[in-house]
């Protein structure tokens, strides 16, 4: 498609190396849950033990697909109560007439092996479950050269400045004739990491490479607190201590935390061990494009902000006429994501509500949406139906209320809030219906 004068150009975010020809995409902030080829147990100390089960029997594949609990239909991963999981599957198989059972494995399946199994199940594109989270794995990619990661910007306007997608370019000149997709990569920290499967085994979170860490704080009360505790002014509104040996972090953290708890100071704290994640985050903070690179086991990896926040994002691979992957894409600014973002923004705005509702306790019986008068205005007006024309002409009879506050009391409003300007609803039972 030809680019118009107003279409932003793609932005190069970095280059990655795939020693095995296998790409792994995940949220680096969830990196500690990726256990690579070790026991796939949760790093949380109080997490209960978990088990993996394999579905066996003549109808195993068909039963697993119908059960639809995992991307790879041959397994059930990360089950806290394996007996209950096996019994539930047995009941399902019996009800559906499948000759299949779920058997508890004596040894758990490491995350690297799960990645290979996902590639097998998805024929080169799959979802990997790791401690209840999802990563995406893509195989059959070039291993002998670096591959570019690029950001495809949204057009100017409502979502300008965000990414439409982040792509791994395998062959920028080839024409894609078809695509496949999976849902998807789970994001909880607004970031994506593009890495080779093997190099991911060297990624360390909260484990400093040099035994050192930074302990910093910020906020309204931070300057005064820094003087009292002898902390350094690190610039950019940050105060604290850099390059602390790990065993000395507590010396600084404990008195600071005690002051915060005792005095309720307006201060935020950030513990930054010199690990791969913090090195990546430091690069992201300094980057105008919100991107940074690491080298893991000699291979380059790229981390970047996705600019859409958290959620589950679809990943697609695009193939040429000969079935070769020419591009891998993390779909970000989809129509669905845009609608969701509009809904989030809307619910952060305010509405007009008559005092018969806010002060006299009358329920909301009518809702009408007009053109918003300001950025923070949702355009919604909520009335009880008892207001007279004279009452409504007096502006003092209406108050401005945050939509979130109204939703806390009237959850049924959520179903109509996304209606367009001009919509009018009336209460019917426990919900609202369009007013004819």
C-alpha positions in Angstrom: 0.0 0.0 0.0 1.4 3.4 -1.0 2.3 5.7 1.9 0.5 9.1 1.9 2.1 12.3 3.1 0.4 12.0 6.4 1.3 8.3 7.1 4.2 8.2 9.5 7.3 6.2 8.5 8.2 2.9 10.2 10.7 3.3 13.0 13.6 1.0 13.5 13.7 -0.3 17.1 16.7 -2.6 16.9 18.2 -5.8 15.6 17.9 -9.3 17.1 19.8 -12.6 16.6 18.1 -16.0 16.6 20.8 -18.6 17.0 18.3 -21.4 16.7 16.0 -19.7 14.3 13.3 -19.5 17.0 11.7 -16.2 18.2 10.2 -15.8 21.6 8.0 -12.8 22.4 7.0 -12.1 26.0 6.7 -9.3 28.6 10.1 -8.7 30.1 8.5 -7.6 33.3 7.2 -11.2 33.6 10.7 -12.6 32.9 11.2 -14.1 36.3 8.4 -16.5 35.6 10.2 -17.9 32.6 12.2 -20.8 34.0 13.8 -21.9 30.7 15.1 -25.5 31.0 14.8 -25.6 34.8 11.9 -27.0 36.9 9.0 -24.8 35.7 7.9 -23.9 39.3 6.7 -20.5 40.2 9.4 -18.2 41.7 6.9 -17.1 44.3 8.0 -18.6 47.6 4.5 -19.4 48.9 3.2 -20.7 45.5 1.8 -24.2 45.9 3.4 -27.0 43.8 1.9 -27.6 40.4 1.8 -30.5 38.0 1.6 -31.2 34.3 -0.7 -33.8 32.7 -0.7 -35.5 29.3 -3.8 -36.4 27.4 -3.6 -40.0 26.1 -5.8 -42.6 24.5 -7.1 -43.3 20.9 -9.1 -40.0 20.9 -6.4 -37.9 22.7 -6.0 -35.2 20.1 -9.7 -34.8 19.3 -10.5 -34.8 23.0 -7.8 -32.2 23.8 -9.0 -29.9 21.1 -12.6 -30.2 22.2 -11.6 -29.6 25.8 -9.8 -26.4 24.6 -7.8 -25.6 27.7 -4.3 -25.3 26.2 -2.8 -24.2 22.9 -1.2 -27.6 22.7 -4.2 -29.9 23.0 -2.0 -32.8 24.2 -1.3 -31.4 27.6 -2.7 -29.6 30.7 0.0 -27.4 32.3 0.5 -25.8 35.7 -2.3 -27.6 37.6 -2.4 -27.2 41.3 -4.8 -30.1 41.9 -3.8 -32.8 39.4 -6.3 -35.3 40.6 -9.2 -32.8 40.2 -7.9 -31.9 36.7 -7.8 -35.5 35.7 -11.2 -36.2 37.1 -12.7 -33.1 35.3 -11.2 -34.2 32.0 -12.5 -37.7 32.5 -16.0 -36.4 33.0 -15.8 -34.3 29.9 -14.4 -37.2 27.8 -17.1 -39.5 29.0 -19.9 -37.0 28.3 -18.6 -36.3 24.8 -17.8 -40.0 24.0 -14.0 -39.7 23.7 -11.7 -42.5 24.6 -9.1 -40.4 26.3 -7.7 -39.7 29.7 -5.4 -37.1 31.4 -2.4 -38.7 33.1 -0.2 -36.9 35.6 3.4 -36.8 34.5 6.1 -37.9 36.9 8.3 -35.0 35.8 7.2 -31.5 34.7 7.8 -30.1 31.3 10.4 -27.2 31.2 9.4 -24.0 29.4 11.9 -24.6 26.6 10.4 -28.0 25.8 6.9 -26.4 26.0 8.0 -23.9 23.3 9.2 -26.7 21.0 5.9 -28.6 21.6 3.9 -25.4 20.8 5.9 -25.1 17.6 5.0 -28.6 16.7 1.4 -28.2 17.6 1.1 -24.9 15.7 3.3 -25.9 12.8 5.8 -23.1 13.4 3.6 -20.6 15.4 2.4 -21.2 18.9 1.5 -20.0 22.4 3.8 -21.1 25.3 2.3 -21.3 28.8 4.8 -20.4 31.5 3.5 -20.3 35.1 0.0 -19.5 33.9 1.2 -16.7 31.6 1.5 -16.7 27.8 4.4 -16.1 25.5 4.4 -16.6 21.7 7.0 -18.6 19.8 7.8 -18.6 16.1 10.0 -21.0 14.3 11.7 -21.6 11.0 13.3 -18.1 11.0 16.8 -17.3 9.7 19.6 -18.0 12.2 22.6 -16.7 10.3 21.8 -13.0 10.2 20.3 -10.2 12.3 16.6 -9.3 11.9 15.2 -5.9 12.3 12.4 -5.0 14.7 10.4 -2.0 13.6 7.5 0.0 14.9 4.6 0.8 12.6 3.0 4.0 13.9 -0.7 4.8 14.0 -1.8 7.6 11.7 -2.0 11.1 13.1 -5.2 11.8 15.1 -6.9 10.2 18.0 -4.2 7.6 18.6 -1.2 9.3 17.0 2.1 8.4 18.7 1.1 4.8 19.4 2.1 1.8 17.5 -0.2 0.1 15.1 2.0 -2.9 15.3 5.6 -4.0 16.1 7.1 -6.2 13.4 10.0 -8.5 13.0 11.1 -8.1 9.4 12.5 -11.3 7.8 12.3 -10.2 4.2 11.2 -6.6 3.6 11.0 -7.1 -0.2 8.9 -10.3 -0.3 5.2 -10.2 -0.8 3.0 -12.0 1.8 0.2 -14.0 0.3 -1.3 -15.3 3.5 -1.1 -15.0 7.3 -1.7 -17.0 10.4 -2.3 -15.8 14.0 -2.4 -16.8 17.6 -3.8 -15.1 20.7 -1.4 -14.3 22.0 1.3 -12.7 24.1 0.3 -11.7 27.7 1.4 -8.2 28.8 1.3 -6.9 32.3 3.9 -4.2 32.3 3.3 -2.5 28.9 6.4 -3.9 27.3 7.5 -6.6 24.8 10.8 -8.5 24.5 11.8 -10.0 21.2 14.5 -12.6 21.8 15.8 -15.9 20.6 14.6 -18.9 22.6 18.1 -20.0 23.6 19.3 -16.5 24.7 16.2 -16.1 26.9 17.9 -18.6 29.3 20.4 -15.9 30.2 17.8 -13.2 31.0 17.9 -12.4 34.7 15.3 -10.4 36.6 16.1 -9.1 40.1 19.4 -10.9 40.0 22.2 -8.3 39.6 25.0 -9.2 37.2 27.5 -7.2 39.3 26.1 -7.7 42.8 25.0 -4.0 42.9 21.7 -2.1 42.9 20.2 1.4 42.9 17.7 2.4 45.5 15.9 5.6 44.5 12.8 7.6 45.5 10.8 10.6 44.1 7.7 12.7 44.9 6.7 15.9 46.6 8.4 15.1 49.9 11.5 13.5 48.4 13.9 16.6 48.5 13.4 17.1 52.2 13.6 13.4 53.0 16.8 13.2 50.9 18.5 15.8 53.0 17.5 14.2 56.2 18.7 10.7 55.1 21.8 11.9 53.3 20.6 10.6 49.9 22.1 12.0 46.7 20.2 14.2 44.2 20.4 12.0 41.1 18.6 14.5 38.8 15.3 14.4 37.0 13.4 14.5 40.4 15.1 11.3 41.6 17.0 10.9 44.9 18.7 8.0 46.5 21.8 5.8 46.3 23.4 4.2 43.2 25.7 1.2 43.0 25.0 -0.2 46.4 26.2 -3.7 47.2 23.2 -5.9 47.6 23.9 -6.5 51.3 23.8 -2.8 52.0 20.4 -2.0 50.3 18.6 -2.8 53.5 20.7 -0.2 55.4 19.1 2.5 53.2 15.7 1.0 52.5 14.7 0.2 56.1 14.8 3.7 57.6 13.3 5.2 54.5 10.4 2.8 54.6 9.9 3.3 58.3 9.6 7.1 57.7 7.1 6.6 54.9 4.9 4.3 57.0 5.1 6.5 60.1 4.7 9.9 58.5 2.6 9.1 55.3 5.0 11.0 53.1 4.3 11.6 49.4 7.2 9.6 48.2 7.5 6.7 45.7 10.3 4.2 45.9 12.0 2.2 43.2 14.4 -0.7 43.8 16.7 -1.2 40.8 19.0 -4.2 40.9 21.6 -4.2 38.1 19.9 -7.1 36.3 18.9 -7.5 32.7 15.5 -6.1 33.3 16.7 -2.9 34.9 19.4 -2.5 32.2 16.6 -2.7 29.7 14.4 -0.3 31.6 17.2 2.2 31.9 17.6 2.1 28.2 13.9 2.5 27.7 13.8 5.6 30.0 16.5 7.2 27.9 15.0 6.3 24.5 12.7 8.7 22.6 11.3 5.7 20.8 10.8 3.7 24.0 13.2 0.9 22.9 16.4 -0.7 24.2 18.7 -3.6 23.4 20.5 -6.2 25.4 23.0 -8.9 24.5 22.2 -12.3 26.0 24.6 -15.1 25.5 26.2 -13.2 22.6 22.8 -12.6 20.8 21.1 -9.3 20.5 17.5 -8.9 21.8 15.2 -5.9 21.7 12.7 -4.7 24.3 10.2 -1.9 23.8 7.1 -0.3 25.2 4.0 -1.3 23.3 2.3 2.1 23.9 -1.1 0.4 24.6 -0.6 -0.9 28.1 -1.6 -4.4 29.3 -3.6 -7.2 27.8 -3.3 -10.1 25.5 -2.1 -9.2 22.1 -2.5 -11.2 18.9 0.7 -12.2 17.0 0.6 -13.0 13.3 3.1 -14.4 10.9 3.0 -13.5 7.2 4.1 -16.0 4.6 5.0 -15.8 0.9 3.7 -18.1 -1.9 6.3 -20.7 -1.0 5.3 -20.8 2.7 8.3 -18.9 4.0 7.8 -16.4 6.9 8.5 -12.9 5.7 7.2 -10.9 8.7 6.1 -11.5 12.3 3.7 -8.9 13.7 2.4 -8.1 17.2 -1.0 -6.6 16.5 -1.4 -3.6 18.8 -3.6 -0.8 17.5 -6.5 -3.0 16.3 -10.0 -1.8 16.0 -10.9 -3.8 19.1 -8.0 -2.2 21.0 -9.1 1.3 19.9 -12.6 0.7 21.1 -11.3 -0.6 24.4 -9.1 2.4 24.9 -12.0 4.8 24.0 -14.0 3.0 26.7 -11.3 3.4 29.3 -10.9 7.1 28.5 -14.6 7.7 28.6 -14.9 6.1 32.1 -12.3 8.5 33.3 -14.5 11.4 32.4 -17.4 13.1 34.2 -21.2 13.4 33.8 -24.0 15.7 34.9 -26.4 14.2 37.5 -29.4 16.0 39.0 -29.6 16.6 42.7 -32.8 14.5 42.9 -30.4 11.6 42.4 -27.3 12.7 44.3 -29.1 14.2 47.3 -32.7 13.0 47.4 -31.8 9.3 46.7 -33.9 8.9 43.5 -32.6 6.3 41.1 -31.3 7.0 37.6 -34.2 6.4 35.3 -33.1 8.3 32.2 -29.7 8.7 30.5 -29.0 11.0 27.5 -25.7 11.7 25.8 -25.0 15.0 24.2 -21.9 16.4 22.5 -19.2 16.8 25.2 -18.5 20.4 26.2 -14.9 19.8 27.3 -12.2 17.2 27.3 -13.2 15.9 30.7 -16.9 15.8 29.9 -18.4 12.5 28.8 -21.6 14.2 27.4 -23.8 12.1 29.7 -26.7 13.5 31.6 -28.5 11.3 34.2 -32.0 12.2 35.5 -34.6 10.6 37.7 -37.6 11.5 35.5 -39.1 13.6 38.2 -37.3 16.8 37.2 -39.5 19.6 35.7 -38.5 21.8 32.9 -38.2 24.7 35.3 -36.0 22.5 37.6 -33.6 21.6 34.7 -33.3 25.3 33.7 -31.5 26.0 37.0 -27.9 24.9 36.6 -27.5 24.6 40.4 -29.8 21.6 40.3 -27.2 19.4 38.5 -23.7 18.4 39.8 -20.7 17.0 38.0 -19.8 13.5 39.1 -17.0 11.2 37.9 -18.4 8.3 35.8 -16.3 5.8 37.9 -18.1 7.0 41.0 -21.5 6.4 39.3 -20.4 3.0 38.1 -19.6 2.0 41.7 -23.3 2.6 42.6 -25.0 1.8 39.3 -23.1 -1.0 37.6 -25.8 -1.3 35.0 -24.7 2.0 33.4 -21.6 0.3 32.1 -23.6 -1.4 29.3 -24.7 1.9 27.8 -21.8 4.3 28.3 -20.2 3.6 24.9 -23.4 4.6 23.0 -22.9 7.5 20.6 -23.9 11.2 21.0 -27.7 11.5 20.7 -28.5 8.2 22.4 -31.3 8.2 25.0 -32.1 5.4 27.4 -34.7 4.7 30.0 -34.5 2.2 32.9 -36.3 -1.1 32.5 -35.9 -3.5 35.4 -32.3 -3.8 36.3 -31.0 -2.3 33.1 -31.5 0.3 30.4 -33.2 0.1 27.0 -33.2 2.7 24.2 -35.9 5.3 24.5 -38.1 5.2 21.4 
